[in-house]
Amino acid sequence: MDSVIDKAFAAALYGEGHEGLDTGASLLAAAPDADAELRRRGEEYLRRAWRHGWQPADVVRLVRRDLDAPHTRLVAALIRSETAGYPHLPPRWTTQLADLADTATAPETGRPRAQAQPRDRFSDATVHLELYRLLLRLPPIEPVGPPPGETVPGPVEGEPRTLTRIRALLAKAEATGFPEEAEALTAKAQELMARHSLDEALLAARTHAKDAPGACRVGVDAPYETAKAILLDSVATANRCRAVWNEAFGFSTVVGFEPDLEAVELLYTSLLVQGTAAMTKAEAGQRAAGRRRTKTFRQTFLLAYAHRIGARLAEAGEHAVTEAAAEDASAASLLPVLAARDVAVTDRAERMFPETTTTRVRGATDGEGWTHGTAAADRAHVPPRNQGPALP
């Protein structure tokens, strides 16, 4: 059995093109007694990916981008099977695994999707080998947490009530069709984020807690990924975090303290949903007027939206910090704490990414798209993360 697997892998995984894949798939299709070992090898490739810094959401995102639906269903099923054996999982993995439920399970049967649509053995083996070829070639990346098996269990706690309220407010902002209501809900959510973050910072300072910056990865998916990466960078900077975009693998790594990382994930997702909804509405108006430049309009719209959001967050943040320090003695005492945390975040980001590059943004060529995108960002009404005033 092992010799069949080894021969199939030698032909399929270490070469290019379809000839080796066909040879390997033929060998596996003729050896049904190798199925269990084939699956076990897939789990081994996942463990290798975890050791190299990858997390479940990263792997699924890349498979979904580069391969097809059967490969995505297979990798989701393998991840759920492989991670089931660990007594403790790293932070954020539980949420990532929960997000795999819809990918790995067929709603009409409740069975794993990889088994819900029967395929002939040759096709099934081909899917396995194409997936394993991708997994085998995953390079090491910067880890944002320990791999499974090295996690020290902490106290079992539920999500803070404040974050639950924030999620609810942002969900309502995304769902409403009234811009004024979305603005009010987003502003309230941001106010709660600010209070949560400042409380955590003060608590850490007063108790001399050995709090250190962490990191998380946020997917930046095509299309229009440059605009999305710029939007994420703007939100991260406004929330005292640093974002580094890995264009090749479709994610940004955000470095910061845990309460700020949570805020970045929540706010970025909500702003992207709101911006996409505004773009769709504006595009419909353009199409009704007879315009057909859909792609350039969308790309320019999102670039303008990201650019304007970033400018407003930066301007309002500086103004609000100055006012808070002048009006509130407790806020003034907080400034050295925030400055120390900024230094710690910058140091962690530079150690994780000692070499970064900048790129010139291209594609903002549609005047109407820029105008509508800027207007949508103005309507987003996102205040800074401290307790400063809302944007006008």
Steps between C-alpha positions, in 0.01 A plus 500: 500500500775746597683428178189590300461826692868581465503430127184705447637791700838486326327529163239760594635727770853575390442577135313751289207455266230238477696197384637426847161566657336254262760236578462544874120506484498180295714324759276612787179422314615140462586464872190548720691360798717815488212740574558521875870564454424760234288693748760462774764649273273800443480559873879480517526776241266712711713447810799612297308813399415577865869470594583743219269768636181435304156492661179331380345816353821576308513156343132496404524849351793400281341173389177680414692754295734265313295180463135404475202425722578126545849589626355755742254247638774240534744727683223616736417139584868416553550802725203410717624142528862595574420765761252278685787315665642795694392553861555876462511726197668840457296818538282585197506142370162417650335777298686399186390138538142606561510691170593174325166340588320628191794406281547147626138391543234447238176659630277257317659192656699611804789291371844640417480678165806312379286185518162652410564502125635157403778512242685227318820391669726661241336843540504470877869410502574793268334742741706361788826525309434853372423612854806325644722656235386844619543412869845356442615825339380735772806694617564599861331828596514723806312324783227697676460251782612155613414193294252250643659272754708780648209697640481546874134500606383817669189580697179420319323828444219612279525796268489830692152647504630817335617309193165326475327838497745632241435206270126555528527870421720444197270224373211743512706767325578256219139389466319833498413674177504844663839680493419716803418195711819322384705807598350513848545128561860498376585804711355335809694181431822699462434679829464167677819374334683805628384454856585130493851567367576782743374299795724211404803727460446669836442168674824359358693810610354509853554130566842496327375211289756351265281578203671477162383565145363208304407454137223364283443453130210653313401379155531752216322331216473580131362687322627851574735369766725809488214724611401251768857482631514879516171509691628242748824692544302817574285327760804334658696824525205680656474222758869515598589188301727431202389312189735328253343373178612172343355535152620158383303313767197729528524622859636778718667437834380748761724558804363656818362439847212255520213748562621709205533195275141407578390854416689497169343172391150612591521851357680405178244231425211736567647788297570264210141373507363853517733622227412211271130565552547869419705410192230264372234768545709767328587263217133426443441871451788519254369206300153649494654809343651284223858453625660156469851548645420279796849380591674839488211663688515242780876508530513880514205514739670271754834678467332834568303349787815359662695822443232721651436272798872506578522878477200556723618252762845658514373858523233425757734284706756776546230754586324273748817401689597866538156597631477202735841577652406866548159435655548185706784438745451124480537517124824693543635228727409246235714662230833353625334158519380526140840626386673202662256263335562665162873441542440137595277444195751660264783292646303177464403582142858582403627178653237297317556682170854638486465558127191658349442679171258763381307493175344765283122490490356484151153473353323815628392609151124548528397849611145401588627205699733724700224750574253234614764312702605816684138584576440149635802534730367832627170333582674215686538740795771309685642688801847431647545220750546725800223692667523797274212661317332344199604621161294785361 
